[in-house]
Amino acid sequence: MSYTSHQEAKADILEAGRRLYQRAFVAANDGNISARMEDGTIWATPTGVSKGFMTEDMLVRLTPEGEILEGSRKVSSEIAMHLAIYRKNPELGGVVHAHSPAATAFATQGRDFDMAVSLETAVQLGVIPCAPYAVTGSKKLAENAASYCEEFNGCFLEHHGAVTWGADVTQALFRTECLEHTIIMYEHMRALGQVRLLTEAQLTELEAVRKRFGITTGGRPKGRA
């Protein structure tokens, strides 16, 4: 999917930025958000600006190749990751990259999160893989992240944070929120002494729920026998 209204796309980006900042999923000028239009152009957040205090005039509109069409500010070097994701999966309409504390801490481990710790995790996220480390803004980082965008709903960026995507910015934002909530819940389970997963039978039942919600990506996380 993609946006048909420029006003709606920009409004969704600004709202996502406020929510990320208010929930401390980004600090200072961290993070970036983008929305893809029906014509293939992309609205994106600028570099050097707190995502909690953006205004519409700060946003930048780009070609699919990254050429600036509208806006007077510079775009983040990490836009390369967004553009690579849109090129790889033209069905996507929104991408959110954040540094939420729990997800970023988990990303330092360099491993996938594939455990069915809750119904919501199994339905909304599935498996979240970890993209291998690469320097911020690099072509390699963009390629690493984009390699997961057809099969999964987001990925960790090793030692960096996480990126999620969706039909629009709001869905991508919700997946960022769900991922952070899931990792916090997982750590609480560990503190209680047991990470007790959904059963494989319960996960099979949830396949029908995922289909009803139109969620076809994410893969199936691990359950218990």
C-alpha positions in Angstrom: 0.0 0.0 0.0 1.0 3.6 -0.3 -0.4 7.1 0.5 -2.6 9.0 -1.9 -2.7 12.2 0.3 0.5 14.1 1.0 -1.2 15.8 3.9 -2.1 12.4 5.5 1.4 11.1 5.0 3.0 14.2 6.6 0.5 14.1 9.5 1.3 10.5 10.2 5.0 11.1 10.2 4.7 14.0 12.7 2.4 12.0 15.0 4.8 9.0 14.9 7.7 11.3 15.8 5.9 12.8 18.8 4.9 9.3 20.1 8.5 8.0 19.6 9.9 10.9 21.5 7.3 10.9 24.3 7.9 7.2 25.0 11.7 7.7 24.9 12.0 5.4 21.9 14.4 8.1 20.5 16.7 10.6 22.2 18.0 13.9 21.0 17.9 13.8 17.2 17.8 10.0 16.9 15.6 8.0 14.6 13.9 8.5 11.3 10.5 8.0 9.7 9.3 7.9 6.1 6.1 7.4 4.1 5.8 6.3 0.5 3.4 8.0 -1.8 1.4 6.4 -4.6 3.6 8.0 -7.2 6.7 6.4 -5.6 8.0 9.6 -3.9 8.9 9.5 -0.3 8.3 11.9 2.6 11.0 11.7 5.2 12.2 13.2 8.5 15.1 15.6 8.2 18.5 15.2 9.9 19.5 17.1 13.0 15.9 17.5 14.4 14.2 16.0 17.4 11.4 13.8 16.3 9.3 15.1 19.1 9.4 18.7 17.9 9.0 18.5 14.1 6.8 20.7 12.0 5.4 20.0 8.6 7.8 22.5 6.9 10.7 20.5 8.2 9.8 17.3 6.2 11.6 16.4 3.0 10.1 14.8 -0.1 12.4 12.6 -2.2 12.4 10.6 -5.4 12.8 6.8 -5.0 16.5 7.4 -5.8 16.9 9.9 -3.0 16.9 13.2 -4.9 15.2 16.0 -3.0 12.0 17.3 -4.6 10.6 19.4 -1.7 12.0 20.8 1.5 14.9 23.0 2.5 16.5 20.7 5.0 19.0 17.9 4.6 17.8 14.3 4.9 19.4 11.7 7.2 22.0 9.5 5.7 19.9 6.6 7.0 17.3 7.4 4.3 19.3 5.0 2.2 17.9 2.2 4.4 14.3 3.4 3.9 14.8 3.7 0.1 16.3 0.2 -0.1 13.3 -1.2 1.9 10.8 0.4 -0.4 12.7 -0.8 -3.5 12.7 -4.3 -2.2 9.1 -4.4 -1.1 6.8 -1.9 -3.1 3.8 -3.0 -1.0 5.1 -1.0 2.0 3.9 2.5 2.8 5.8 3.4 6.0 9.1 2.7 7.7 10.1 3.6 11.3 13.6 3.4 12.7 14.1 4.0 16.5 16.4 3.3 19.3 14.0 2.1 22.0 16.0 1.0 25.0 14.9 -2.6 25.4 15.0 -3.5 21.7 18.3 -1.7 21.3 19.8 -3.6 24.2 18.6 -6.9 22.7 20.1 -5.8 19.3 23.5 -5.8 21.0 23.2 -9.5 21.3 23.2 -10.0 17.5 20.5 -12.6 17.6 17.0 -13.0 16.3 14.0 -12.9 18.6 11.9 -15.9 17.7 10.0 -16.8 20.9 6.2 -16.8 21.2 6.0 -15.1 24.6 2.5 -13.7 24.1 -0.5 -13.9 21.8 0.1 -10.3 20.6 3.8 -11.0 19.8 2.9 -14.1 17.8 0.1 -12.4 15.8 1.5 -8.9 15.3 5.3 -9.6 15.0 6.1 -13.2 14.5 9.9 -13.5 14.3 12.2 -10.5 14.4 15.6 -11.2 12.8 18.8 -9.3 13.6 20.6 -7.6 10.7 24.4 -7.9 11.0 26.3 -4.8 12.1 27.1 -2.1 9.6 28.0 1.5 9.9 25.1 3.9 10.1 24.1 5.4 6.8 26.1 2.9 4.8 25.0 1.0 1.8 25.7 -2.2 3.7 23.3 -1.3 6.5 20.6 -0.5 3.9 21.1 -3.9 2.2 21.2 -5.8 5.4 17.9 -4.3 6.7 16.1 -4.5 3.3 16.9 -8.2 2.9 14.3 -9.0 5.6 11.4 -6.7 4.5 9.6 -9.1 2.3 9.3 -12.0 4.8 9.3 -10.2 8.2 7.7 -7.2 9.8 10.9 -5.6 11.1 14.4 -6.3 12.2 17.0 -5.5 14.8 20.1 -3.6 13.7 23.0 -5.0 15.6 24.3 -2.5 18.1 22.1 0.1 16.7 18.3 -0.3 17.3 15.5 -1.6 15.3 13.5 -0.8 12.1 9.9 -1.8 11.4 7.7 -1.3 8.3 4.1 -1.7 7.3 1.3 -0.7 5.0 1.6 2.9 6.4 3.5 4.8 9.0 1.0 4.0 11.8 1.3 0.2 11.3 5.1 0.5 11.3 4.9 2.6 14.5 2.6 0.0 16.1 5.2 -2.7 15.3 7.9 -0.6 16.9 5.8 -0.3 20.0 4.9 -4.0 20.0 8.6 -5.0 19.6 9.6 -2.8 22.6 6.8 -4.2 24.7 7.7 -7.7 23.8 11.4 -7.4 24.8 10.4 -5.8 28.1 8.0 -8.6 28.7 10.6 -11.2 27.9 13.0 -9.6 30.4 10.4 -9.7 33.1 9.7 -13.4 32.3 13.5 -14.1 32.7 13.5 -12.2 36.0 10.6 -14.4 37.2 12.8 -17.4 36.5 11.0 -18.9 33.5 10.3 -17.9 29.9 7.1 -19.8 29.2 6.0 -19.8 25.6 2.7 -20.4 23.9 2.3 -24.0 22.8 2.7 -25.1 19.2 -1.0 -26.0 19.3 -1.9 -22.5 20.4 0.3 -21.0 17.6 -1.5 -23.2 15.0 -4.8 -21.7 16.3 -3.4 -18.2 15.9 -2.6 -18.7 12.2 -6.3 -18.2 11.5 -6.3 -15.0 13.6 -3.3 -13.7 11.6 -5.1 -14.4 8.3 -8.2 -12.6 9.6 -6.2 -9.5 10.4 -4.5 -9.7 7.0 -1.0 -10.4 8.5 0.8 -12.7 6.1 4.4 -11.8 7.0 6.5 -12.3 10.1 7.1 -16.0 10.2 6.1 -18.4 13.0 7.9 -18.0 16.3 8.9 -20.9 18.5 6.5 -22.4 20.9 6.6 -25.2 23.4 5.4 -28.7 22.8 
